[in-house]
Amino acid sequence: MASALDPGAILAQLTANFMKLPLSQKIFLPVIIIGSIWGIVYVAQWATRPDYSVLYSDLEPADAAAVVEYLKSHNIKYQVRGKGDIIAVSPPELVQETRLALASEGIPKGGTVGFELFDSTSFVATGFVEKLKFIRAVQGELERTIASLDSVVAARVHVAQPDKTVFARKQNKPTASVLLKLKPGGELTKKQIKGIANLVAGSIEGLNPEDVTIVDTHGNPLSDRIKKKEEPFGADATQIQYQHAVEEAYVKRIESMLAKVLGPDKVIARVTADLDFSMVEKQEESYDPGGQVARSEKTIEERVGTEEKGGIPGVVSNLTANPEAAGINQSQGNVKRRESVS
């Protein structure tokens, strides 16, 4: 019994049996044993490996650095994938909670800055610097708003705001340009393009939607679709409807006139109207070349007269020959002159 449990005897027996095997089995048996051990170790590691879930993708380098710094400070396991623009965290249950926490910190910012530029005030900043900061903040806020659309991945907004002056007879109008990066296969409708133009125009003082230029990353002018408002045949839909209405009106008038001569249901008329929808904008300043309008008027008014004042009524004033003794004033001349210029 002791010999049956002797490790040395068991090992010697296994060695003797192994030596009796053919050469092919002597080669494959160690390979099978080693492969089995490696498979067991791999499965054990895979089973105990933490599961990661994507937190953010397509991050800007600045945003990726801010997210990694936050994860390090809160001891959250993370992985950086791709070209550094994808960050995954473990366990997956922390994804939503971490996103909310990062959103409260203003991360990610999408590579743009908004009105948080004014969170820190500087007493030495000039008016020119403050104006540039305000324009930059408006551009950043517009970029964030436009990028939130379903078909838009990212947006860039540039605003040209001319200086206001009291000496210029005609002020220059502000303009804006919008660059859109659309999702693969994504396309914006005319209504969406018009909405973006109105959004930008409504955020900038004095800017008209017609002065907003919108292009995509391929250089296609998207704003031309709403500026021209043309159908495939070059006419506006409203103009085509008006043209058809004019043609139908003439057809009815012609058919009703000829039906009285030829009889009812014996006349067919066709009318093609060629209408001119061109618009001309004219600005005119009129001055009086003949000088018929008076530049100024001068009025002089004079009044000349005498004024007498009687004395004290009674016997003395009637009997005495001295007017001064009787209290009678002599007549005095009165001259009044008034001039007015208008």
C-alpha positions as CSV (number, residue, x, y, z in Angstrom):
1,M,0.0,0.0,0.0
2,A,2.9,2.3,0.8
3,S,4.6,1.5,-2.4
4,A,1.4,2.3,-4.4
5,L,1.4,5.8,-2.9
6,D,5.1,6.4,-3.4
7,P,5.5,9.5,-5.6
8,G,8.8,8.3,-6.8
9,A,7.3,5.0,-8.0
10,I,4.4,6.8,-9.7
11,L,6.8,9.1,-11.5
12,A,9.0,6.2,-12.6
13,Q,6.0,4.3,-13.9
14,L,4.8,7.4,-15.8
15,T,8.2,7.9,-17.3
16,A,8.5,4.3,-18.3
17,N,5.1,4.4,-20.0
18,F,6.0,7.7,-21.7
19,M,9.2,6.2,-23.1
20,K,7.2,3.3,-24.6
21,L,5.0,5.7,-26.6
22,P,5.7,6.3,-30.3
23,L,7.7,9.4,-31.3
24,S,4.7,11.3,-32.6
25,Q,2.8,10.9,-29.3
26,K,5.9,11.9,-27.4
27,I,5.8,15.2,-29.4
28,F,2.1,16.0,-29.2
29,L,1.5,15.1,-25.6
30,P,3.6,17.9,-24.1
31,V,2.0,20.4,-26.6
32,I,-1.5,19.3,-25.5
33,I,-0.6,19.7,-21.9
34,I,1.0,23.1,-22.3
35,G,-1.9,24.3,-24.5
36,S,-4.5,23.1,-21.9
37,I,-2.7,25.0,-19.2
38,W,-2.5,28.2,-21.3
39,G,-6.2,28.0,-22.2
40,I,-7.2,27.6,-18.5
41,V,-5.1,30.7,-17.6
42,Y,-6.5,32.8,-20.5
43,V,-10.1,31.9,-19.6
44,A,-9.4,32.8,-16.0
45,Q,-7.9,36.1,-16.9
46,W,-10.8,36.9,-19.3
47,A,-13.4,36.0,-16.7
48,T,-11.8,38.3,-14.1
49,R,-11.0,41.2,-16.6
50,P,-13.0,44.4,-15.8
51,D,-15.6,45.3,-18.4
52,Y,-15.3,48.8,-20.0
53,S,-17.9,50.9,-21.7
54,V,-17.4,54.0,-23.9
55,L,-17.9,57.2,-22.0
56,Y,-17.1,59.7,-24.8
57,S,-16.0,59.5,-28.4
58,D,-14.8,62.0,-31.0
59,L,-13.3,64.2,-28.2
60,E,-11.1,67.2,-28.8
61,P,-7.6,66.8,-27.3
62,A,-8.4,69.5,-24.7
63,D,-11.6,67.8,-23.7
64,A,-10.0,64.4,-23.6
65,A,-7.3,65.7,-21.3
66,A,-9.9,67.3,-19.0
67,V,-11.9,64.0,-18.9
68,V,-8.8,61.9,-18.0
69,E,-7.8,64.4,-15.3
70,Y,-11.3,64.1,-13.8
71,L,-11.3,60.3,-13.9
72,K,-7.8,60.2,-12.2
73,S,-8.9,62.5,-9.4
74,H,-11.9,60.3,-8.7
75,N,-10.1,57.0,-9.0
76,I,-12.2,55.7,-11.8
77,K,-10.7,53.0,-14.1
78,Y,-10.5,54.2,-17.7
79,Q,-9.0,53.3,-21.1
80,V,-8.0,55.6,-23.9
81,R,-8.7,54.1,-27.3
82,G,-8.4,55.0,-30.9
83,K,-6.3,58.2,-31.5
84,G,-7.0,59.4,-28.0
85,D,-10.5,60.6,-28.8
86,I,-12.3,57.7,-27.2
87,I,-12.4,57.1,-23.5
88,A,-14.0,54.1,-21.8
89,V,-14.6,53.5,-18.1
90,S,-15.2,50.5,-15.8
91,P,-17.6,49.3,-14.6
92,P,-20.2,50.2,-17.2
93,E,-22.7,51.2,-14.5
94,L,-20.7,54.4,-13.9
95,V,-21.1,55.8,-17.5
96,Q,-24.3,57.8,-16.9
97,E,-23.3,59.0,-13.5
98,T,-19.9,60.1,-14.7
99,R,-21.4,61.9,-17.7
100,L,-23.7,63.9,-15.4
101,A,-20.8,64.7,-13.1
102,L,-18.7,65.9,-16.0
103,A,-21.6,67.9,-17.4
104,S,-21.9,69.8,-14.1
105,E,-18.2,70.7,-14.4
106,G,-18.8,72.0,-18.0
107,I,-16.9,69.1,-19.5
108,P,-16.6,68.4,-22.4
109,K,-16.8,71.9,-24.0
110,G,-16.5,70.7,-27.5
111,G,-13.4,72.8,-28.2
112,T,-15.4,76.0,-28.0
113,V,-15.8,78.7,-25.3
114,G,-18.9,80.7,-24.5
115,F,-19.9,83.3,-22.0
116,E,-17.7,81.6,-19.4
117,L,-15.1,84.0,-20.8
118,F,-16.6,86.6,-18.6
119,D,-16.5,84.5,-15.4
120,S,-13.1,86.1,-14.6
121,T,-13.1,89.9,-14.9
122,S,-10.1,92.0,-15.5
123,F,-10.0,95.7,-14.6
124,V,-7.3,96.5,-17.1
125,A,-9.1,95.2,-20.2
126,T,-9.9,97.8,-22.8
127,G,-13.1,98.3,-24.6
128,F,-11.6,96.7,-27.7
129,V,-10.6,93.6,-25.8
130,E,-14.0,93.3,-24.2
131,K,-15.7,93.6,-27.6
132,L,-13.5,90.8,-29.0
133,K,-14.3,88.6,-26.0
134,F,-18.0,89.2,-26.4
135,I,-17.9,88.3,-30.1
136,R,-15.9,85.2,-29.3
137,A,-18.4,84.2,-26.6
138,V,-21.4,84.7,-29.0
139,Q,-19.6,82.6,-31.6
140,G,-18.9,79.8,-29.1
141,E,-22.5,79.7,-27.8
142,L,-23.8,79.6,-31.4
143,E,-21.5,76.7,-32.2
144,R,-22.7,74.7,-29.3
145,T,-26.4,75.4,-30.2
146,I,-26.0,74.5,-33.8
147,A,-23.9,71.4,-33.0
148,S,-26.9,70.1,-30.9
149,L,-28.9,69.5,-34.1
150,D,-29.4,65.9,-35.1
151,S,-27.6,66.0,-38.4
152,V,-24.7,68.2,-37.3
153,V,-21.6,66.8,-35.7
154,A,-19.7,70.1,-35.2
155,A,-20.0,73.8,-36.2
156,R,-17.8,76.8,-36.6
157,V,-19.2,80.4,-36.6
158,H,-17.4,83.5,-37.6
159,V,-18.9,87.0,-37.1
160,A,-17.8,90.2,-38.7
161,Q,-19.1,93.1,-36.6
162,P,-18.1,96.5,-38.1
163,D,-17.4,99.5,-35.8
164,K,-20.3,101.9,-35.3
165,T,-19.5,105.6,-36.2
166,V,-21.6,108.7,-36.2
167,F,-19.6,110.2,-39.2
168,A,-20.5,107.6,-41.8
169,R,-23.6,108.3,-43.8
170,K,-24.3,104.6,-44.3
171,Q,-23.3,102.0,-41.7
172,N,-21.7,98.7,-42.8
173,K,-23.9,95.7,-42.0
174,P,-22.6,92.8,-39.9
175,T,-22.1,89.5,-41.6
176,A,-21.6,85.9,-40.4
177,S,-20.3,82.6,-41.8
178,V,-21.2,79.1,-40.5
179,L,-19.2,76.0,-41.3
180,L,-21.1,72.7,-40.7
181,K,-19.7,69.2,-40.3
182,L,-22.6,66.9,-41.0
183,K,-23.0,63.2,-40.1
184,P,-22.2,60.6,-42.8
185,G,-25.1,60.6,-45.1
186,G,-26.8,63.5,-43.2
187,E,-28.4,66.3,-45.1
188,L,-30.2,69.5,-44.0
189,T,-33.5,70.6,-45.4
190,K,-34.3,74.1,-46.5
191,K,-36.3,74.6,-43.4
192,Q,-33.4,73.6,-41.2
193,I,-30.9,75.8,-43.1
194,K,-33.3,78.7,-42.8
195,G,-33.6,78.0,-39.1
196,I,-29.8,78.1,-38.6
197,A,-29.7,81.4,-40.5
198,N,-32.4,82.9,-38.4
199,L,-30.8,81.6,-35.2
200,V,-27.5,83.3,-36.1
201,A,-29.2,86.5,-37.2
202,G,-31.3,86.7,-34.1
203,S,-28.2,86.4,-31.8
204,I,-26.3,89.3,-33.4
205,E,-27.6,92.9,-33.4
206,G,-28.3,94.3,-36.9
207,L,-27.6,91.0,-38.7
208,N,-30.1,89.9,-41.4
209,P,-30.6,86.3,-42.3
210,E,-29.7,87.1,-45.9
211,D,-26.2,88.1,-44.7
212,V,-25.5,84.7,-43.1
213,T,-23.4,82.3,-45.3
214,I,-23.7,78.6,-44.5
215,V,-21.4,76.0,-46.0
216,D,-20.5,72.4,-45.2
217,T,-17.0,70.8,-44.9
218,H,-17.1,69.9,-48.6
219,G,-17.5,73.6,-49.6
220,N,-21.1,73.3,-50.7
221,P,-23.0,76.6,-50.2
222,L,-26.0,75.5,-48.2
223,S,-27.4,79.1,-47.8
224,D,-27.9,79.5,-51.5
225,R,-30.9,77.2,-51.3
226,I,-32.8,79.7,-49.1
227,K,-31.4,82.9,-50.7
228,K,-32.4,82.0,-54.3
229,K,-35.6,80.1,-53.4
230,E,-35.7,78.7,-56.9
231,E,-37.2,75.5,-58.2
232,P,-35.4,73.2,-60.6
233,F,-36.7,75.2,-63.6
234,G,-35.4,78.5,-62.2
235,A,-38.7,80.0,-60.9
236,D,-40.1,80.5,-57.5
237,A,-43.1,78.3,-56.6
238,T,-45.1,81.4,-55.7
239,Q,-44.3,83.0,-59.1
240,I,-45.3,79.8,-60.9
241,Q,-48.6,79.7,-59.1
242,Y,-49.2,83.4,-60.0
243,Q,-48.3,82.7,-63.7
244,H,-50.8,79.7,-63.8
245,A,-53.5,81.9,-62.3
246,V,-53.0,84.6,-64.9
247,E,-53.0,82.0,-67.8
248,E,-56.2,80.4,-66.5
249,A,-57.9,83.8,-66.2
250,Y,-57.1,84.6,-69.8
251,V,-58.2,81.1,-71.0
252,K,-61.6,81.6,-69.3
253,R,-62.0,85.0,-70.8
254,I,-61.1,83.9,-74.3
255,E,-63.3,80.7,-74.2
256,S,-66.3,82.6,-72.9
257,M,-65.9,85.3,-75.6
258,L,-65.6,82.8,-78.5
259,A,-68.3,80.5,-77.1
260,K,-70.8,83.1,-77.9
261,V,-69.9,83.0,-81.6
262,L,-68.9,79.4,-82.1
263,G,-71.2,77.8,-79.5
264,P,-70.6,76.2,-76.2
265,D,-68.0,73.4,-75.8
266,K,-66.6,74.2,-79.3
267,V,-63.7,76.4,-78.1
268,I,-60.4,75.3,-76.6
269,A,-57.9,78.0,-75.7
270,R,-54.3,77.8,-74.5
271,V,-52.4,80.8,-73.1
272,T,-48.8,81.0,-72.1
273,A,-48.0,84.1,-70.1
274,D,-44.5,85.6,-70.0
275,L,-44.3,87.6,-66.8
276,D,-41.4,89.8,-65.6
277,F,-40.7,89.2,-62.0
278,S,-37.6,91.3,-61.8
279,M,-37.3,93.7,-58.9
280,V,-35.5,97.0,-58.9
281,E,-34.4,98.8,-55.7
282,K,-34.0,102.5,-56.2
283,Q,-32.8,105.1,-53.7
284,E,-33.3,108.8,-54.5
285,E,-32.3,111.9,-52.7
286,S,-34.0,115.1,-54.1
287,Y,-32.8,118.7,-53.7
288,D,-34.6,121.8,-55.0
289,P,-32.4,123.0,-57.9
290,G,-34.4,126.2,-58.6
291,G,-34.0,127.5,-55.1
292,Q,-37.8,127.8,-54.8
293,V,-37.8,126.9,-51.1
294,A,-37.0,129.9,-48.9
295,R,-33.8,129.4,-46.8
296,S,-35.0,131.9,-44.1
297,E,-37.6,134.6,-43.5
298,K,-37.2,138.0,-41.7
299,T,-40.2,139.8,-40.4
300,I,-40.1,143.5,-39.2
301,E,-43.1,145.0,-37.5
302,E,-43.3,148.7,-36.4
303,R,-46.0,150.6,-34.6
304,V,-46.0,154.5,-34.2
305,G,-48.6,156.4,-32.2
306,T,-49.3,159.0,-29.5
307,E,-50.7,158.5,-26.0
308,E,-52.4,161.1,-23.8
309,K,-53.2,160.8,-20.2
310,G,-55.8,163.1,-18.5
311,G,-55.5,164.8,-15.1
312,I,-57.3,164.5,-12.0
313,P,-61.0,165.1,-12.6
314,G,-62.5,168.1,-10.7
315,V,-62.7,172.0,-10.7
316,V,-59.0,172.6,-10.6
317,S,-58.3,170.7,-13.7
318,N,-61.0,172.6,-15.6
319,L,-60.1,176.2,-14.4
320,T,-56.3,176.3,-14.3
321,A,-54.3,177.1,-17.4
322,N,-51.2,175.1,-16.3
323,P,-51.5,171.5,-17.3
324,E,-48.8,170.4,-14.9
325,A,-50.5,172.0,-12.0
326,A,-53.7,170.4,-12.9
327,G,-52.0,167.0,-13.1
328,I,-52.5,166.7,-16.9
329,N,-49.7,164.8,-18.8
330,Q,-48.7,165.9,-22.2
331,S,-49.1,163.6,-25.2
332,Q,-46.1,161.3,-25.8
333,G,-45.0,159.5,-28.9
334,N,-45.0,155.7,-28.9
335,V,-42.8,153.6,-31.2
336,K,-42.6,149.8,-31.2
337,R,-40.4,147.6,-33.4
338,R,-40.2,143.8,-33.5
339,E,-38.0,141.7,-35.7
340,S,-38.2,137.9,-36.2
341,V,-36.0,135.6,-38.3
342,S,-37.0,132.1,-39.2
